[in-house]
């Protein structure tokens, strides 16, 4: 087990409900309900809700963000995390709702799913005023980043408070001969982030099989945001049992 792991509180679970909205949008019946999904996940022990409203509204719609913001006022212990590209539609939601956290993701409008982090210093100057605006609104800013230890000082210099590690490369390599080497890159990045005072989140293709291994090796992860795999599991197991399964996977990293 990594000796630097878990120096602080146990990692929180934020459930991304985008895929619930994607299924709902295939009909005009309003089911499955995004709000009901969020409620069931929180009742089962999830610590927050994540949404990524894209400009084409192909899954989460503006009305969903508004409804969730209102709903979560009755859950003061739960965190609302809104993800997206701050040069598109994201900042309107931040200004209107002031969520606990905003995650800046460098997606293009036509992008199928998030597939890379910000490039620093190339993206620095367009991010700087947007980070400052969000922070002035009282919103914590996390930048979606690839595992690159050398970039962590630049993230801190911009004023972001956390990174979200883009974990697809870990998930793809998990269980392969290259898995340990890929995971080591995430460990090194997290150590570099902690040294410059950044908090650490993680997400993308994390699941019940690989989550414990990731959290055991990567120090200081405060939150994982999981959507696709969790909602896929919930189709078979239900929201409550699925969330409890992910919480057990998180706990397993602390009980070794």
NUNU-560139 format. One record per residue: residue in three letters; residue number from 1; y, z, x of N, C-alpha, C in turn. Coordinates in Angstrom, 2 decimals. Example, Ala and Ser with C-alpha at 12.3 -4.5 7.8 and 13.67 -1.06 7.14 Angstrom:
// NUNU-560139
    r    k      n_y      n_z      n_x     ca_y     ca_z     ca_x      c_y      c_z      c_x
  ALA    1    -5.69     7.80    13.19    -4.50     7.80    12.30    -3.30     7.80    13.20
  SER    2    -2.25     7.08    12.85    -1.06     7.14    13.67     0.03     7.87    12.90
This chain:
// NUNU-560139
    r    k      n_y      n_z      n_x     ca_y     ca_z     ca_x      c_y      c_z      c_x
  UNK    1    -1.20     0.00     0.85     0.00     0.00     0.00     1.24     0.00     0.88
  UNK    2     2.25    -0.76     0.47     3.48    -0.82     1.26     4.15     0.55     1.32
  UNK    3     4.48     1.07     2.52     5.04     2.41     2.62     6.43     2.54     2.03
  UNK    4     7.12     1.41     1.80     8.46     1.47     1.24     8.47     1.37    -0.28
  UNK    5     7.31     1.15    -0.88     7.25     0.89    -2.32     7.54     2.15    -3.13
  UNK    6     8.21     1.92    -4.25     8.33     2.93    -5.30     9.05     4.20    -4.85
  UNK    7    10.12     3.99    -4.08    10.90     5.15    -3.67    11.67     5.73    -4.85
  UNK    8    11.97     4.92    -5.85    12.73     5.38    -6.99    11.89     5.46    -8.24
  UNK    9    12.53     5.22    -9.38    11.83     5.30   -10.66    10.84     4.17   -10.81
  UNK   10     9.89     4.36   -11.70     8.88     3.34   -11.97     9.53     2.09   -12.55
  UNK   11     8.97     0.96   -12.23     9.46    -0.34   -12.68     9.47    -0.43   -14.21
  UNK   12    10.54    -0.98   -14.76    10.68    -1.16   -16.20    10.13    -2.53   -16.60
  UNK   13     9.73    -2.64   -17.86     9.23    -3.88   -18.43    10.22    -4.40   -19.46
  UNK   14    10.75    -5.60   -19.20    11.59    -6.29   -20.18    10.81    -7.48   -20.72
  UNK   15    10.73    -7.60   -22.02     9.96    -8.67   -22.66    10.89    -9.82   -23.01
  UNK   16    10.58   -10.99   -22.47    11.32   -12.21   -22.80    10.73   -12.81   -24.08
  UNK   17    11.54   -12.91   -25.12    11.05   -13.36   -26.42    11.34   -14.83   -26.69
  UNK   18    11.68   -15.60   -25.67    11.97   -17.02   -25.87    10.83   -17.77   -26.56
  UNK   19     9.59   -17.50   -26.15     8.47   -18.27   -26.69     8.20   -17.94   -28.16
  UNK   20     8.61   -16.77   -28.60     8.53   -16.47   -30.03     9.46   -17.41   -30.79
  UNK   21    10.67   -17.58   -30.26    11.63   -18.47   -30.89    11.16   -19.93   -30.84
  UNK   22    10.52   -20.31   -29.75    10.03   -21.69   -29.62     9.02   -22.00   -30.73
  UNK   23     8.09   -21.08   -30.98     7.11   -21.29   -32.05     7.80   -21.29   -33.42
  UNK   24     8.70   -20.38   -33.64     9.42   -20.33   -34.92    10.15   -21.64   -35.20
  UNK   25    10.72   -22.24   -34.15    11.55   -23.43   -34.34    10.76   -24.67   -34.74
  UNK   26     9.44   -24.61   -34.70     8.64   -25.77   -35.11     8.58   -25.93   -36.62
  UNK   27     9.01   -24.91   -37.36     9.06   -24.98   -38.83    10.40   -24.39   -39.27
  UNK   28    10.64   -24.37   -40.56    11.89   -23.85   -41.12    11.65   -22.60   -41.97
  UNK   29    10.67   -21.81   -41.56    10.26   -20.66   -42.36    10.75   -19.32   -41.79
  UNK   30    11.30   -19.35   -40.59    11.79   -18.11   -39.98    10.71   -17.23   -39.39
  UNK   31     9.50   -17.76   -39.27     8.41   -16.99   -38.67     7.82   -17.77   -37.50
  UNK   32     7.36   -17.06   -36.48     7.42   -15.61   -36.28     8.85   -15.14   -36.02
  UNK   33     9.11   -13.90   -36.34    10.45   -13.34   -36.24    10.72   -12.83   -34.82
  UNK   34    11.82   -13.28   -34.26    12.23   -12.80   -32.93    12.57   -11.31   -32.99
  UNK   35    13.25   -10.91   -34.05    13.61    -9.49   -34.17    12.38    -8.62   -34.33
  UNK   36    11.42    -9.07   -35.12    10.19    -8.29   -35.32     9.41    -8.19   -34.01
  UNK   37     9.39    -9.27   -33.26     8.73    -9.24   -31.95     9.39    -8.22   -31.04
  UNK   38    10.71    -8.23   -30.99    11.43    -7.27   -30.14    11.14    -5.84   -30.58
  UNK   39    11.16    -5.61   -31.89    10.90    -4.26   -32.40     9.50    -3.79   -32.04
  UNK   40     8.50    -4.64   -32.24     7.13    -4.26   -31.95     6.93    -3.97   -30.47
  UNK   41     7.55    -4.76   -29.62     7.42    -4.53   -28.18     8.09    -3.24   -27.75
  UNK   42     9.25    -2.95   -28.31     9.94    -1.70   -27.97     9.17    -0.49   -28.51
  UNK   43     8.63    -0.61   -29.71     7.85     0.49   -30.26     6.62     0.78   -29.41
  UNK   44     6.08    -0.24   -28.76     4.90    -0.07   -27.92     5.24     0.43   -26.52
  UNK   45     6.53     0.55   -26.20     6.90     1.14   -24.92     7.66     0.24   -23.97
  UNK   46     7.92    -1.02   -24.35     8.74    -1.88   -23.48    10.13    -1.26   -23.31
  UNK   47    10.73    -1.54   -22.18    12.01    -0.91   -21.85    13.22    -1.78   -22.14
  UNK   48    12.99    -3.04   -22.45    14.11    -3.92   -22.71    13.66    -5.25   -23.26
  UNK   49    14.65    -6.05   -23.64    14.42    -7.38   -24.20    15.27    -8.38   -23.40
  UNK   50    14.64    -9.50   -23.05    15.31   -10.57   -22.32    15.33   -11.83   -23.19
  UNK   51    16.45   -12.56   -23.11    16.53   -13.88   -23.72    17.21   -14.83   -22.75
  UNK   52    16.86   -16.10   -22.85    17.47   -17.15   -22.04    17.91   -18.26   -22.99
  UNK   53    19.11   -18.15   -23.57    19.58   -19.16   -24.51    20.10   -20.40   -23.79
  UNK   54    19.39   -21.50   -23.90    19.82   -22.73   -23.24    20.76   -23.52   -24.16
  UNK   55    21.56   -24.41   -23.57    22.54   -25.14   -24.38    21.93   -25.95   -25.52
  UNK   56    20.70   -26.46   -25.36    20.09   -27.26   -26.42    19.41   -26.41   -27.49
  UNK   57    19.43   -25.10   -27.32    18.86   -24.17   -28.33    17.43   -24.52   -28.69
  UNK   58    16.66   -24.95   -27.70    15.29   -25.35   -28.01    14.37   -24.16   -28.28
  UNK   59    14.80   -22.98   -27.93    14.05   -21.79   -28.33    15.04   -20.74   -28.84
  UNK   60    15.57   -19.89   -28.01    16.55   -18.90   -28.46    17.85   -19.60   -28.89
  UNK   61    18.30   -19.25   -30.07    19.54   -19.79   -30.61    20.66   -18.76   -30.48
  UNK   62    21.90   -19.22   -30.62    23.03   -18.29   -30.56    22.89   -17.19   -31.60
  UNK   63    22.39   -17.54   -32.77    22.21   -16.52   -33.82    21.19   -15.47   -33.42
  UNK   64    20.18   -15.86   -32.63    19.20   -14.87   -32.15    19.86   -13.87   -31.21
  UNK   65    20.71   -14.38   -30.32    21.40   -13.49   -29.39    22.27   -12.50   -30.16
  UNK   66    22.99   -13.02   -31.16    23.84   -12.15   -31.98    23.00   -11.11   -32.73
  UNK   67    21.90   -11.56   -33.31    21.05   -10.64   -34.08    20.42    -9.58   -33.18
  UNK   68    19.96    -9.98   -32.01    19.36    -9.02   -31.09    20.38    -8.01   -30.58
  UNK   69    21.58    -8.48   -30.29    22.63    -7.57   -29.83    22.92    -6.51   -30.89
  UNK   70    22.97    -6.92   -32.15    23.19    -5.96   -33.23    22.00    -5.03   -33.39
  UNK   71    20.80    -5.59   -33.35    19.57    -4.79   -33.48    19.46    -3.74   -32.38
  UNK   72    19.77    -4.12   -31.16    19.58    -3.21   -30.02    20.60    -2.08   -29.98
  UNK   73    21.62    -2.14   -30.80    22.53    -1.00   -30.90    21.81     0.24   -31.42
  UNK   74    20.71     0.02   -32.14    19.91     1.14   -32.64    18.85     1.57   -31.62
  UNK   75    18.83     0.91   -30.47    17.90     1.25   -29.40    18.71     1.48   -28.11
  UNK   76    19.49     2.55   -28.06    20.38     2.74   -26.90    19.64     2.92   -25.58
  UNK   77    18.36     3.28   -25.65    17.58     3.45   -24.42    17.04     2.12   -23.90
  UNK   78    17.14     1.04   -24.69    16.60    -0.25   -24.31    17.69    -1.12   -23.68
  UNK   79    17.30    -1.92   -22.71    18.24    -2.80   -22.03    18.18    -4.21   -22.61
  UNK   80    19.35    -4.80   -22.79    19.44    -6.19   -23.22    19.84    -7.01   -22.00
  UNK   81    18.98    -7.97   -21.63    19.21    -8.83   -20.48    19.33   -10.26   -20.98
  UNK   82    20.49   -10.88   -20.74    20.70   -12.27   -21.13    20.71   -13.11   -19.87
  UNK   83    19.85   -14.14   -19.83    19.73   -15.02   -18.67    20.36   -16.37   -18.98
  UNK   84    20.74   -17.06   -17.90    21.20   -18.42   -18.08    22.14   -18.85   -16.97
  UNK   85    22.58   -20.08   -17.08    23.50   -20.63   -16.09    24.93   -20.28   -16.52
  UNK   86    25.67   -19.57   -15.69    27.01   -19.13   -16.09    28.02   -20.27   -16.19
  UNK   87    27.66   -21.47   -15.70    28.56   -22.62   -15.84    28.29   -23.40   -17.13
  UNK   88    27.33   -22.96   -17.92    27.02   -23.61   -19.20    27.49   -22.70   -20.34
  UNK   89    26.56   -22.18   -21.14    26.93   -21.41   -22.33    26.82   -19.91   -22.16
  UNK   90    26.39   -19.45   -21.00    26.03   -18.04   -20.84    27.21   -17.09   -21.01
  UNK   91    28.35   -17.41   -20.40    29.45   -16.46   -20.36    30.01   -16.16   -21.74
  UNK   92    29.89   -17.09   -22.69    30.34   -16.79   -24.05    29.56   -15.61   -24.63
  UNK   93    28.25   -15.58   -24.38    27.44   -14.46   -24.86    27.80   -13.16   -24.15
  UNK   94    28.06   -13.26   -22.86    28.42   -12.07   -22.08    29.73   -11.48   -22.59
  UNK   95    30.70   -12.34   -22.83    32.00   -11.86   -23.31    31.88   -11.24   -24.70
  UNK   96    31.04   -11.83   -25.54    30.93   -11.36   -26.93    30.13   -10.07   -27.04
  UNK   97    29.07    -9.95   -26.25    28.14    -8.85   -26.47    28.08    -7.82   -25.35
  UNK   98    28.54    -8.16   -24.18    28.52    -7.22   -23.05    27.16    -6.53   -22.91
  UNK   99    26.11    -7.29   -22.65    24.78    -6.69   -22.50    24.74    -5.79   -21.27
  UNK  100    23.70    -4.99   -21.18    23.58    -4.15   -19.99    23.43    -4.99   -18.72
  UNK  101    22.78    -6.14   -18.83    22.55    -6.96   -17.65    22.65    -8.44   -18.01
  UNK  102    23.19    -9.21   -17.08    23.17   -10.66   -17.17    22.51   -11.19   -15.90
  UNK  103    21.62   -12.15   -16.07    20.94   -12.76   -14.93    21.39   -14.21   -14.81
  UNK  104    22.07   -14.52   -13.73    22.54   -15.88   -13.49    21.41   -16.71   -12.90
  UNK  105    21.08   -17.82   -13.59    19.98   -18.70   -13.20    20.52   -20.12   -13.05
  UNK  106    20.20   -20.82   -11.95    20.78   -22.14   -11.71    20.05   -23.28   -12.40
  UNK  107    19.83   -23.17   -13.69    19.14   -24.23   -14.44    20.12   -25.35   -14.79
  UNK  108    19.65   -26.58   -14.72    20.40   -27.69   -15.30    20.14   -27.71   -16.81
  UNK  109    20.96   -28.43   -17.55    20.83   -28.42   -19.01    19.50   -29.01   -19.47
  UNK  110    18.97   -29.99   -18.73    17.74   -30.65   -19.15    16.50   -30.04   -18.52
  UNK  111    16.65   -28.96   -17.77    15.54   -28.40   -17.02    14.47   -27.83   -17.94
  UNK  112    13.20   -28.12   -17.64    12.08   -27.69   -18.48    11.94   -26.17   -18.46
  UNK  113    11.97   -25.59   -17.27    11.95   -24.14   -17.10    12.57   -23.82   -15.76
  UNK  114    12.91   -22.57   -15.55    13.51   -22.17   -14.28    12.54   -22.44   -13.14
  UNK  115    13.02   -23.09   -12.08    12.10   -23.43   -10.99    12.69   -23.25    -9.60
  UNK  116    13.84   -22.60    -9.48    14.40   -22.31    -8.17    15.55   -21.31    -8.33
  UNK  117    15.86   -20.66    -7.22    16.97   -19.72    -7.22    18.25   -20.37    -6.71
  UNK  118    19.31   -19.55    -6.65    20.60   -20.01    -6.13    20.50   -20.28    -4.63
  UNK  119    21.33   -21.20    -4.17    21.42   -21.52    -2.76    22.73   -20.96    -2.22
  UNK  120    22.62   -20.07    -1.28    23.81   -19.47    -0.66    23.86   -19.83     0.82
  UNK  121    25.04   -20.20     1.32    26.36   -20.03     0.69    26.84   -21.19    -0.18
  UNK  122    26.04   -22.22    -0.39    26.51   -23.41    -1.11    27.03   -23.08    -2.51
  UNK  123    26.38   -22.16    -3.22    26.78   -21.84    -4.59    27.76   -20.68    -4.67
  UNK  124    28.15   -20.13    -3.54    28.87   -18.86    -3.54    30.21   -18.91    -4.26
  UNK  125    31.01   -19.89    -3.97    32.38   -19.87    -4.49    32.45   -20.11    -5.98
  UNK  126    31.52   -20.87    -6.56    31.56   -21.01    -8.02    30.98   -19.79    -8.72
  UNK  127    30.12   -19.04    -8.02    29.57   -17.83    -8.61    30.53   -16.64    -8.52
  UNK  128    31.31   -16.58    -7.47    32.11   -15.38    -7.20    32.98   -14.96    -8.40
  UNK  129    33.81   -15.86    -8.97    34.66   -15.40   -10.08    33.88   -15.04   -11.34
  UNK  130    32.73   -15.67   -11.55    31.92   -15.37   -12.72    31.23   -14.02   -12.58
  UNK  131    30.78   -13.72   -11.38    30.22   -12.40   -11.12    31.28   -11.33   -11.35
  UNK  132    32.48   -11.58   -10.85    33.56   -10.59   -11.01    33.92   -10.42   -12.47
  UNK  133    33.96   -11.51   -13.23    34.28   -11.39   -14.65    33.25   -10.55   -15.38
  UNK  134    31.97   -10.81   -15.12    30.92   -10.04   -15.79    31.02    -8.56   -15.42
  UNK  135    31.24    -8.29   -14.16    31.35    -6.90   -13.74    32.57    -6.22   -14.34
  UNK  136    33.68    -6.96   -14.48    34.87    -6.40   -15.11    34.61    -6.05   -16.58
  UNK  137    33.65    -6.75   -17.19    33.26    -6.45   -18.57    32.25    -5.31   -18.66
  UNK  138    31.87    -4.76   -17.52    30.91    -3.66   -17.49    29.47    -4.09   -17.53
  UNK  139    29.21    -5.35   -17.17    27.86    -5.91   -17.23    27.29    -6.01   -15.82
  UNK  140    26.09    -5.49   -15.61    25.42    -5.61   -14.32    24.98    -7.06   -14.10
  UNK  141    25.19    -7.55   -12.89    24.88    -8.95   -12.57    23.69    -9.02   -11.62
  UNK  142    22.71    -9.84   -12.01    21.55   -10.12   -11.17    21.51   -11.62   -10.90
  UNK  143    21.25   -12.01    -9.66    21.13   -13.42    -9.30    19.67   -13.79    -9.12
  UNK  144    19.26   -14.87    -9.73    17.90   -15.41    -9.62    17.76   -16.05    -8.25
  UNK  145    16.84   -15.52    -7.44    16.76   -15.93    -6.04    15.33   -16.21    -5.61
  UNK  146    15.18   -17.21    -4.75    13.90   -17.44    -4.08    13.67   -16.35    -3.03
  UNK  147    12.42   -16.15    -2.59    12.16   -15.17    -1.54    12.70   -15.65    -0.20
  UNK  148    13.86   -15.16     0.16    14.55   -15.56     1.39    15.32   -14.38     1.93
  UNK  149    14.75   -13.63     2.86    15.43   -12.43     3.35    16.83   -12.70     3.87
  UNK  150    17.04   -13.86     4.49    18.33   -14.15     5.11    19.46   -14.29     4.09
  UNK  151    19.13   -14.52     2.81    20.16   -14.72     1.79    20.64   -13.42     1.16
  UNK  152    19.98   -12.31     1.42    20.30   -11.08     0.70    21.68   -10.55     1.03
  UNK  153    22.09   -10.64     2.26    23.43   -10.17     2.61    24.50   -10.98     1.89
  UNK  154    24.27   -12.28     1.72    25.24   -13.12     1.01    25.32   -12.75    -0.46
  UNK  155    24.19   -12.39    -1.07    24.20   -11.93    -2.46    25.05   -10.67    -2.60
  UNK  156    24.83    -9.73    -1.72    25.60    -8.49    -1.77    27.09    -8.74    -1.56
  UNK  157    27.41    -9.64    -0.65    28.82    -9.94    -0.36    29.52   -10.53    -1.57
  UNK  158    28.78   -11.26    -2.41    29.36   -11.86    -3.62    29.68   -10.82    -4.69
  UNK  159    29.06    -9.66    -4.60    29.31    -8.62    -5.59    28.24    -8.47    -6.64
  UNK  160    27.19    -9.28    -6.58    26.07    -9.07    -7.50    25.40    -7.74    -7.18
  UNK  161    24.85    -7.11    -8.21    24.25    -5.78    -8.01    22.74    -5.84    -7.83
  UNK  162    22.12    -6.91    -8.34    20.68    -7.06    -8.20    20.33    -8.52    -7.92
  UNK  163    19.11    -8.71    -7.48    18.49   -10.03    -7.48    17.32   -10.00    -8.45
  UNK  164    16.98   -11.17    -8.98    15.69   -11.33    -9.64    14.87   -12.28    -8.79
  UNK  165    13.81   -11.79    -8.21    12.95   -12.62    -7.39    12.20   -13.62    -8.27
  UNK  166    12.32   -14.88    -7.93    11.60   -15.95    -8.63    10.17   -15.97    -8.10
  UNK  167     9.21   -15.55    -8.93     7.87   -15.21    -8.45     6.83   -16.30    -8.69
  UNK  168     7.24   -17.50    -9.06     6.25   -18.55    -9.33     5.39   -18.86    -8.12
  UNK  169     5.98   -18.87    -6.92     5.19   -19.19    -5.73     4.13   -18.11    -5.46
  UNK  170     4.47   -16.86    -5.74     3.47   -15.79    -5.63     2.34   -16.02    -6.62
  UNK  171     2.70   -16.30    -7.89     1.68   -16.47    -8.92     0.77   -17.65    -8.61
  UNK  172     1.34   -18.73    -8.10     0.54   -19.91    -7.79    -0.42   -19.66    -6.63
  UNK  173     0.02   -18.83    -5.67    -0.81   -18.56    -4.49    -1.76   -17.39    -4.70
  UNK  174    -1.59   -16.65    -5.78    -2.41   -15.46    -6.01    -3.89   -15.82    -6.06
  UNK  175    -4.69   -15.10    -5.28    -6.12   -15.35    -5.24    -6.55   -16.49    -4.35
  UNK  176    -5.61   -17.09    -3.65    -5.92   -18.18    -2.72    -5.84   -17.67    -1.29
  UNK  177    -6.34   -18.43    -0.31    -6.26   -17.99     1.08    -4.83   -17.77     1.57
  UNK  178    -3.88   -18.44     0.91    -2.48   -18.32     1.33    -1.75   -17.20     0.60
  UNK  179    -2.44   -16.51    -0.28    -1.78   -15.52    -1.12    -1.09   -14.40    -0.37
  UNK  180    -1.76   -13.84     0.63    -1.18   -12.71     1.36     0.09   -13.12     2.11
  UNK  181     0.07   -14.31     2.68     1.23   -14.78     3.43     2.42   -14.99     2.50
  UNK  182     2.18   -15.56     1.32     3.26   -15.76     0.36     3.81   -14.41    -0.11
  UNK  183     2.92   -13.49    -0.41     3.35   -12.18    -0.86     4.18   -11.47     0.20
  UNK  184     3.83   -11.65     1.46     4.59   -11.03     2.54     6.04   -11.48     2.55
  UNK  185     6.29   -12.72     2.14     7.66   -13.20     2.05     8.47   -12.44     1.00
  UNK  186     7.84   -12.08    -0.10     8.51   -11.29    -1.13     8.77    -9.87    -0.63
  UNK  187     7.81    -9.31     0.08     7.99    -7.98     0.64     9.18    -7.96     1.59
  UNK  188     9.25    -8.94     2.46    10.35    -9.01     3.42    11.70    -9.20     2.73
  UNK  189    11.71   -10.00     1.68    12.96   -10.22     0.95    13.42    -8.95     0.26
  UNK  190    12.49    -8.24    -0.36    12.84    -6.99    -1.02    13.36    -5.96    -0.01
  UNK  191    12.74    -5.88     1.14    13.20    -4.94     2.16    14.62    -5.30     2.61
  UNK  192    14.90    -6.60     2.76    16.24    -7.03     3.14    17.25    -6.72     2.04
  UNK  193    16.84    -6.90     0.78    17.73    -6.59    -0.33    18.06    -5.10    -0.37
  UNK  194    17.07    -4.27    -0.20    17.30    -2.83    -0.22    18.23    -2.40     0.90
  UNK  195    18.12    -3.02     2.04    18.96    -2.65     3.19    20.44    -2.90     2.94
  UNK  196    20.75    -3.90     2.09    22.16    -4.18     1.79    22.58    -3.62     0.43
  UNK  197    21.75    -2.76    -0.14    22.14    -2.03    -1.34    21.90    -2.74    -2.66
  UNK  198    21.10    -3.79    -2.66    20.81    -4.52    -3.89    19.65    -3.90    -4.65
  UNK  199    19.73    -3.93    -5.98    18.58    -3.63    -6.80    17.70    -4.87    -6.92
  UNK  200    16.46    -4.67    -7.36    15.49    -5.76    -7.36    14.81    -5.86    -8.72
  UNK  201    14.88    -7.05    -9.30    14.09    -7.42   -10.46    13.14    -8.54   -10.04
  UNK  202    12.23    -8.90   -10.92    11.30    -9.99   -10.60    10.82   -10.63   -11.89
  UNK  203    10.50   -11.92   -11.81     9.96   -12.58   -12.97     9.63   -14.04   -12.75
  UNK  204     8.74   -14.54   -13.54     8.26   -15.91   -13.66     6.79   -15.99   -13.25
  UNK  205     5.96   -16.15   -14.25     4.51   -16.29   -14.10     3.82   -15.01   -13.64
  UNK  206     4.48   -13.88   -13.74     3.78   -12.61   -13.58     2.93   -12.37   -14.82
  UNK  207     1.75   -11.75   -14.62     0.85   -11.52   -15.74     0.03   -10.25   -15.48
  UNK  208    -0.88    -9.94   -16.39    -1.66    -8.69   -16.26    -2.57    -8.70   -15.04
  UNK  209    -2.95    -9.88   -14.58    -3.85    -9.96   -13.44    -3.14    -9.75   -12.10
  UNK  210    -1.92   -10.28   -11.98    -1.27   -10.25   -10.66    -0.17    -9.22   -10.53
  UNK  211     0.22    -8.57   -11.62     1.39    -7.71   -11.61     1.20    -6.47   -10.73
  UNK  212     0.05    -5.82   -10.83    -0.18    -4.62   -10.03    -0.13    -4.93    -8.54
  UNK  213    -0.74    -6.04    -8.16    -0.73    -6.43    -6.74     0.69    -6.68    -6.27
  UNK  214     1.48    -7.37    -7.07     2.86    -7.66    -6.67     3.66    -6.38    -6.50
  UNK  215     3.61    -5.49    -7.47     4.41    -4.27    -7.40     3.93    -3.33    -6.31
  UNK  216     2.65    -3.39    -5.98     2.13    -2.55    -4.90     2.66    -2.99    -3.54
  UNK  217     2.96    -4.25    -3.40     3.36    -4.79    -2.10     4.86    -4.95    -1.94
  UNK  218     5.59    -5.06    -3.03     7.01    -5.37    -2.97     7.82    -4.12    -3.29
  UNK  219     8.58    -3.62    -2.36     9.25    -2.33    -2.55    10.45    -2.43    -3.48
  UNK  220    10.66    -1.35    -4.23    11.91    -1.16    -4.94    12.12    -1.98    -6.19
  UNK  221    11.08    -2.59    -6.75    11.28    -3.41    -7.95    11.61    -2.49    -9.13
  UNK  222    12.76    -2.72    -9.73    13.22    -1.87   -10.82    12.87    -2.41   -12.19
  UNK  223    12.67    -3.73   -12.28    12.41    -4.33   -13.59    11.67    -5.64   -13.41
  UNK  224    10.68    -5.87   -14.25    10.07    -7.20   -14.35    10.37    -7.75   -15.73
  UNK  225    10.70    -9.02   -15.78    10.96    -9.72   -17.03     9.83   -10.71   -17.24
  UNK  226     9.07   -10.53   -18.32     7.86   -11.33   -18.53     7.88   -11.89   -19.95
  UNK  227     7.68   -13.20   -20.05     7.72   -13.85   -21.34     6.48   -14.65   -21.65
  UNK  228     6.30   -15.78   -20.97     5.25   -16.72   -21.35     3.87   -16.07   -21.39
  UNK  229     3.48   -15.42   -20.30     2.15   -14.82   -20.26     2.00   -13.69   -21.27
  UNK  230     3.05   -12.90   -21.43     2.98   -11.77   -22.35     2.85   -12.26   -23.80
  UNK  231     3.63   -13.25   -24.18     3.54   -13.75   -25.55     2.21   -14.45   -25.77
  UNK  232     1.70   -15.15   -24.75     0.38   -15.77   -24.87    -0.70   -14.70   -25.08
  UNK  233    -0.62   -13.61   -24.34    -1.57   -12.51   -24.54    -1.43   -11.91   -25.94
  UNK  234    -0.18   -11.82   -26.41     0.05   -11.21   -27.72    -0.56   -12.02   -28.85
  UNK  235    -0.72   -13.33   -28.67    -1.38   -14.15   -29.69    -2.83   -13.72   -29.89
  UNK  236    -3.43   -13.18   -28.83    -4.82   -12.73   -28.92    -4.94   -11.23   -29.20
  UNK  237    -4.04   -10.45   -28.60    -4.18    -9.00   -28.63    -3.20    -8.29   -29.55
  UNK  238    -2.16    -8.98   -29.95    -1.07    -8.33   -30.69    -0.02    -7.80   -29.74
  UNK  239     1.19    -7.63   -30.25     2.29    -7.19   -29.39     2.02    -5.81   -28.78
  UNK  240     1.59    -4.88   -29.59     1.48    -3.50   -29.12     0.46    -3.36   -28.00
  UNK  241    -0.74    -3.88   -28.20    -1.77    -3.76   -27.18    -1.39    -4.54   -25.92
  UNK  242    -0.72    -5.66   -26.10    -0.30    -6.45   -24.94     0.72    -5.68   -24.11
  UNK  243     1.73    -5.13   -24.76     2.74    -4.36   -24.02     2.08    -3.17   -23.32
  UNK  244     1.18    -2.49   -24.00     0.50    -1.37   -23.35    -0.31    -1.85   -22.14
  UNK  245    -0.89    -3.04   -22.23    -1.62    -3.59   -21.10    -0.72    -3.85   -19.90
  UNK  246     0.46    -4.36   -20.15     1.40    -4.61   -19.05     1.92    -3.29   -18.48
  UNK  247     2.12    -2.31   -19.32     2.54    -1.01   -18.81     1.45    -0.38   -17.96
  UNK  248     0.20    -0.58   -18.33    -0.91    -0.09   -17.50    -0.93    -0.82   -16.16
  UNK  249    -0.66    -2.12   -16.18    -0.61    -2.88   -14.93     0.50    -2.37   -14.03
  UNK  250     1.63    -2.04   -14.59     2.72    -1.48   -13.81     2.30    -0.11   -13.26
  UNK  251     1.74     0.72   -14.11     1.33     2.07   -13.67     0.31     1.99   -12.56
  UNK  252    -0.54     0.96   -12.58    -1.54     0.84   -11.54    -0.98     0.70   -10.15
  UNK  253     0.23     0.19   -10.02     0.86     0.06    -8.72     1.31     1.39    -8.16
  UNK  254     1.45     2.38    -9.02     1.94     3.70    -8.59     0.82     4.72    -8.42
  UNK  255    -0.40     4.33    -8.76    -1.52     5.26    -8.79    -2.56     4.94    -7.73
  UNK  256    -2.14     4.25    -6.67    -3.09     3.85    -5.62    -3.04     4.84    -4.46
